[in-house]
Amino acid sequence: MTDTMIVELGLQAMTIAAKMAAPVLLTALGVGFTISLFQSVTQIQEATLAFVPKAAACGAALLFSGNWMLHEMVGYTEQLFAKLPMLLS
């Protein structure tokens, strides 16, 4: 296994990790920004007002994008197992 193959595997792993994290992180970012804007406009400083909608939105994001995430991970794993003999030699 060459250093180029190791770098390629690392790049693929980081890419798939970013793709898996993006729906939840972007949802939390959007909802968090909206709630902060609402809190600053109304001057309501309640911690649960920020947490509960963010948790619900992240759960919904996982519910809607979970099937896609599963297919991406299965595809990545199949690709990795297909490369395994070449990587071990």
C-alpha positions as CSV (number, residue, x, y, z in Angstrom):
1,M,0.0,0.0,0.0
2,T,1.5,3.3,-1.1
3,D,1.2,6.7,0.7
4,T,-1.1,7.9,-2.1
5,M,-3.5,5.1,-1.4
6,I,-3.5,6.0,2.3
7,V,-4.1,9.7,1.6
8,E,-7.0,8.7,-0.8
9,L,-8.6,6.5,1.8
10,G,-8.3,9.3,4.4
11,L,-9.8,11.8,2.0
12,Q,-12.7,9.4,1.2
13,A,-13.3,8.8,4.9
14,M,-13.4,12.5,5.7
15,T,-15.6,13.2,2.7
16,I,-18.2,10.6,3.8
17,A,-18.0,11.8,7.4
18,A,-18.8,15.4,6.2
19,K,-21.6,14.2,4.1
20,M,-23.1,12.3,7.0
21,A,-22.8,15.2,9.4
22,A,-24.1,17.9,7.0
23,P,-27.9,17.5,7.3
24,V,-27.9,17.5,11.1
25,L,-25.3,20.3,11.5
26,L,-26.9,22.5,8.9
27,T,-30.4,22.0,10.4
28,A,-29.0,22.8,13.9
29,L,-27.3,25.9,12.5
30,G,-30.4,27.2,10.8
31,V,-32.8,26.5,13.7
32,G,-30.2,27.9,16.2
33,F,-29.8,31.1,14.2
34,T,-33.6,31.5,13.8
35,I,-34.2,31.0,17.6
36,S,-31.3,33.4,18.5
37,L,-32.7,36.0,16.2
38,F,-36.2,35.6,17.8
39,Q,-34.7,35.8,21.3
40,S,-32.7,38.9,20.5
41,V,-35.8,40.6,19.0
42,T,-38.1,39.7,21.8
43,Q,-35.5,39.9,24.6
44,I,-36.6,36.5,25.9
45,Q,-33.6,34.7,27.3
46,E,-34.9,31.2,28.0
47,A,-32.5,28.2,27.6
48,T,-35.2,25.7,26.8
49,L,-36.5,27.9,24.0
50,A,-33.3,27.3,22.2
51,F,-32.8,23.6,23.0
52,V,-36.2,22.0,22.4
53,P,-36.8,23.2,18.8
54,K,-33.1,22.4,17.9
55,A,-33.5,18.9,19.2
56,A,-36.8,18.4,17.4
57,A,-35.4,19.7,14.2
58,C,-32.3,17.6,14.4
59,G,-34.5,14.5,15.0
60,A,-36.5,15.4,11.9
61,A,-33.4,15.9,9.9
62,L,-32.2,12.4,10.9
63,L,-35.6,11.0,10.1
64,F,-35.7,12.5,6.6
65,S,-32.1,12.0,5.6
66,G,-31.5,8.7,7.4
67,N,-32.3,6.6,4.4
68,W,-29.9,8.5,2.2
69,M,-27.2,8.3,4.9
70,L,-27.6,4.6,5.2
71,H,-27.3,4.1,1.4
72,E,-24.2,6.3,1.3
73,M,-22.5,4.4,4.1
74,V,-23.4,1.0,2.6
75,G,-22.0,2.2,-0.8
76,Y,-18.8,3.4,0.9
77,T,-18.4,0.2,2.9
78,E,-18.9,-1.9,-0.3
79,Q,-16.4,0.2,-2.1
80,L,-13.9,-0.2,0.7
81,F,-14.3,-4.0,0.9
82,A,-13.9,-4.2,-2.9
83,K,-10.6,-2.4,-2.6
84,L,-9.4,-4.5,0.4
85,P,-7.4,-7.1,-1.6
86,M,-5.6,-4.4,-3.5
87,L,-4.9,-2.5,-0.3
88,L,-3.5,-5.6,1.5
89,S,-1.1,-6.5,-1.3
